[in-house]
Every structure is written in structure tokens, then in C-alpha cells.
Amino acid sequence: MLIIKIGLCKKDLIEKNPILKLSFDFSLLIIDYCSRLDESKKFAISRQLFRSGTSIRANAFEAQNCESKADFIHKIKISAKEADETQYWLTLCEYSREYPSTSDLFIKLEKISKILNKILSTSRRKIRLVIFLVFLYKQVCDVIIVLAHYHISTLKNYV
């Protein structure tokens, strides 16, 4: 019973998060494509494509349980790198003789890559804003301390 509830929670997470949904569906397509490569005895490319193609989703999902914003960005960046590697292996398949077409996979992968890059740029922008606000806060605190010292020294002159 507990296992079913955990599975449903994860299914909800996948359905509500576009990158998780797209990358999960893409992983399933990669598994099917790699099975066709294995049937044709194209094991070396199949293994590489399988690893990179399914790793996109694995890292995007792992980013959902990150320990910090920097950790989130790091995991999404790994996912984007795996997408780049997957594009390389798909390109080799597309231009090699006697390999099944990869055009549908390229379309899905391009959509995933765009979302990953948007997530990265938005996350980095937010981190820069937080850093700026912390810097600004420190500056304001320093000014308040200087003013407080000034007022204390001014009050001592009257006492």
C-alpha cells in the first residue's frame, strides 16, 4: 500500500512538471530506439545513447530534491550536458547508414533542451538577484551602524 502511494506521488510530480514529463516520455522513446539498435546488433551506440538519453530525466528528477539553489543549477546543468551528448549520438545515428530515423527524437530533444536552458538562465538570474540583495543589505547595515555610532557620540557630548 505504501509503495503505491509513493508511486502516485511521483506520478503527480511528473505530470505537473513539464521538464519531468517531457524527459520521462523522451526516456521511453530512447529505450524503444535503443532496443531497435540492439536488434540490429548496434550495441556500442545503443549503450551510449541509452545512458545519455535516460540520464537527462534522471538528473532533472534528482534536481527536484536538491539541497540548495546551487545544487539545483548543478543538476539541471548535468541534465543539459546529457542532452547535448544525446544530440551527438542521435546525429551519428541519423548520418550513419542502416540506422533507424531519429527525426522524431530530435524534435523532442530540442524542446527539452530549450526548457533546460530556460530553467538555467532563470535560476542563475535569481541567484544574482539574491547576491545583490544580500550585498545591498550589508551596505544598509553598515550605514545604520555608522549612523548609530555618530548618534551615540553626539549624545555623549550632551551628557
N, C-alpha and C positions, 0 to 999 in steps of 0.2 A: 504494500500500500504506500509506504513512504517513497519507494523508488518511483512509483507512478506520479506522485505529487511533484517530486523533483523534476522529472521529465517534462511535466506540463508547464512548470515554471520556466524552464529553459526554452520550451517551445514558444511560450508567450514572449519571452525576451527576443527570440529570433524574429518573430512576426512583427514586433513593434519597432525593431531597429533595422533600417534599410540596408546598412552595410552587412549586418549579420545575415539577413535574409538573402541578399544577392550573392554573398560569398558562400553561403551554405548551398544554394542552388548551383552555383558555379562548381563547387567541390563535387557535387553529384555528377555533373556533366563531365568533369575531369576523370572521375572514376570510370564512367562509361567509355570515354575516349581511350583511356589507358588500357581498358580491357580489350578494346578492338586492336590496339597496338600489340598487346601480348598475344592475341590470337594470330597476328601476322609475324610473331617472333621478333618484334622490335623492342626487346626488353630494356636496353640501355636508355633509350629516350623515354620510354614509358616510365621507368623508375624516377628519372629526374623530373619529368613533367608531373608525375603523381605527387612527389614530395613538395615541389614548389607550389603547385596548383591548390593543394589542400591546406598548405601552410598559411595561405592568405587568410582563410577563415579561422584557423586555429589561433593565430596571433591577434586578429581582430576581436575574437571572443575573449582571449586572455586579457586584452586591454580593458574589458568591462570590469575586471576585478583588480584594477591597478592600485598601487599603494600611494601614488601621488600623480599630479598632473604631468610631471616629467616622465614618470614611468608609463603613463598612458601614451604620451607622444612617442616614447621609445618603441613601444609595442606596435603602435599604428605604423611607425616608420619601417619596422621589420616587415609588417604586412605589405606595405607599399613596395619594399625591395623584393619580396617574394613575387609580387605581381609583375614586377619588371623581369625577373628571371623566368617566370611563366611565359611572358610575352616572347622572350628569346626562344624557348623550347617550342612554342607554337609556331613561331616564324620558321624555325628549322623544319618542322613537320610540313608546313604549308609549301615550302620551296623544294622539299625532297620528293623524289619520285616514289610512287606506290604508298603514299601515306594518305589517310583519310583527310577530308577537308576540315579546316579549323576555323572557317569564317564565322560560324555562329559563336564559337568560343571567344574569338577576338572581340566581337561586339559586346558580349557580356563582360569580358575583362576590361575593356575600355571604360565602361560605365563604373565598374568597381574602382578602377584606378582614379577616375575623376573624383569620386566620393572620398576616397582615402586622402587624396591631395587636398581637397577642401577641408576635411577634418584636421589635417596637419596645419594648414595655414590659419584656420580659425583658432586652434588650440595655441599655436605659437603667439598669435596676436593677443590672446587673453593673458598669456604668461607675461608678455611685455607690458601690458597694462597693469597687472598686479605688481610687477617690479617697479614700475614708475610710481604707482600709488604708495608703495612702501617707502620709496625714496622721498616722495613728497611728504609723507607722514613724518619721517625722520627730520626733514628740514623744518617743518612746522614745530615739532617738539623742541628742536634746538633753539628756535626763535622764542618759544614760550619760556624756556629755561633762562635765556639771556634776559628777557624782559622781567622775569621773576627776580633774578639777581639784581637787576637795576632797581626795581621797586623796593627790594629788601634793603639795599644800600641807601636808597633815598629815605626810607623810613628810619634808618639808624641815625641819620643826620638830624631828624626831628626829635628823637628820643633822648 
